[in-house]
Amino acid sequence: MGRKLLWASLVLAPVTVLLRYAFDLGDVALFVLASAALVPLAWLIGEATEHAGEHTGPGIGGFLNASFGNAPELIIALFAIAESLPNVVRGSLMGSIVSNILLVLGIALIAGADGRRQIDRRSLLGQLGLVLAAVLLFLIPAAPGWSGNPERHSLAVATVPVAVVLLLLYVAATVRGLRRHKRLHAESGDEPGGASWTLPTALVVLGAATAVTAFVSEILVHSLHAFASAAGLSEFFIAAVIVAIVGNAAEHGGAIVIARRGKLRLATEIAVSSSAQVALFVTPAVALLSWLVKPALPLTFRPVELAAMGGSAVIVAVVLRDGQARRWEGALLVGLYAVAATGFLLAGDR
């Protein structure tokens, strides 16, 4: 039923594009439609990537997953940079990291942790350690940005070596964890829901879905300011909560569904590794690609943003330190996400 609904909801994308360019629908309605349309598009990109990976092997499959699995976040971020919305970009990246390790992991524990369930403590703590390392590296361009203009060119230049180091960390961690992830998927016994697509079919769908995502993302970013004004919310809050959840919709839903099937080890791995992937791959990739889009994006996160990312990683590490998962721990993490979201609301725009 869920897959049929996702296939059917793909019609939202062409409808959104048509209403934007042919009928000039209002920005508030367009933001809502674009947000809804990105959810099935993110799922379709993930689906096509998975089928392509079945033909290319785990190495190239992992590369495709990293490159295209985060396509919605990357595209949204680049359009926001082009629209001179750097705070929206940083807010959505920060929100993705926090929502994965608090909201998604929390719901996964609630859905799958009936009693005490064993999880992969070593892998999860390692991924959380990578998130903390990223937060510490973010301090290099961020701290000078707390005084003066946070968008100044010198801080964008200081961001470049930080981004390069993060990408190198990501490559090293990915190579090291590839066998572990492959083993986890094998142990899960999770089989594809049908016959595998041919490689040409998967690549065509991947390219088409990414192209449509670009159109819908442009509409989302273009209408964000109007939606924020109409809703009485800050652009930072919308980016940190709404845009972050929409951009990660496929991974969020996948982790929760897998947890409900009783495969909690795999579900927790998806949630936490997705957070690390945003911190070590998506964020530096956006910072480096911004030099092509202009203006270049400095990773000048505010103290509240750094505290949210680092604090979430520390809290989750404490919760999972014994290698056991319990439902009340999941409820605690969801509650902490609600607290964090309230903090984002109170923080307002820069």
C-alpha positions, 0 to 999 in steps of 0.5 A, a space after each residue: 500500500 505504501 509503495 502504491 501511494 508513493 508511485 501515485 504521489 509522483 504526479 505531484 511533481 509535474 502538477 507543481 511545475 505546471 502550476 508554477 509556470 503555466 498558472 502562476 499559483 501563489 507562493 504559499 500553495 507552491 511551497 506546500 505542493 513542492 514540499 509534498 512533491 519532493 517526498 516521492 521524488 526522494 524515494 524514487 531516487 533511492 529506489 533507482 539507486 538501489 536497483 543500479 547498485 545491484 548491477 554495479 556491485 557494492 563499491 560503485 553502488 555505495 558511490 551512487 547512493 552517496 551521490 544521488 541518495 542525497 540529491 534533494 538536499 544538495 539541489 535544495 542547498 545550491 538553489 538556496 545559495 543562488 537565491 542568497 539564502 545562506 542561513 537557509 542552507 546551513 539551517 537545513 544541513 544542521 536540521 538534517 543531522 539533528 533530525 536523523 539522530 534524534 527524530 528518525 532514530 527515536 521513532 525507529 526505536 519506538 517502532 522496533 525495540 520491543 523489550 531490549 534489542 541488541 544493536 551494533 554499538 561499535 558502528 553507531 558510536 563510531 558514526 556519532 564520533 564522526 559527527 562530533 569530529 565534523 562539529 569540531 571542524 565546523 568551529 574553524 570557520 564558524 567561531 570567527 563568524 560570531 563577530 562581524 559579517 558571517 558571510 565575508 569572503 575570508 571565512 568562505 576561503 577558511 571553509 575550503 580546507 575544512 570541507 576537504 578534510 571532511 570529505 577525506 574523512 568520509 571516504 576513509 570511513 566509507 571504505 572502512 565501513 563498506 564490508 560492515 554495511 554489506 554484512 548488516 544488509 545480508 543479515 537483515 534478510 531484506 529482499 527486494 520487493 520485486 524483480 530488479 530493474 535493468 541498469 539502463 532503466 535504473 540510470 534513466 529513472 535516476 537521471 529523470 528523477 534528479 532533473 525533476 527534483 531540480 525543478 521542484 527544489 527551485 520552486 520550493 526555495 523561490 516560495 520559501 520566503 513567502 511561506 515564512 511570512 504567511 506562516 509567521 515563522 522564521 526562514 531558519 525554522 522552516 529550513 531546519 525542520 520542514 526542509 530538512 525532513 522533506 530532503 531526507 524523507 526517503 531515508 526517514 521512511 526507510 529506517 522506520 519501515 525497516 524497524 517495524 519489520 523487526 530489523 532494528 540493527 539495520 534501521 539504527 545504522 541507517 538513521 545514524 550513518 545518514 546523519 554522519 553522511 550529511 555532516 561529512 559528505 553533503 555539507 562539505 560538498 555543498 560548501 565546495 560546489 557553492 564556489 561554482 554557483 556563487 556566492 561561496 558558502 562559509 560554514 559559519 554555523 551559529 552557536 545554537 546550531 553547533 550545540 544542537 548537532 554536537 549535543 544530539 550526538 553526545 546524548 545519543 552516544 550516552 543512550 546507546 552506550 550499552 548496546 541495548 535499545 529500548 522504547 522509552 529511549 526512543 521516546 526520550 529522543 523524540 522528546 529531545 527533538 521536539 525541544 530542539 525544534 522549539 529552540 530553532 523556533 525561538 532562535 529566529 533568523 540571524 
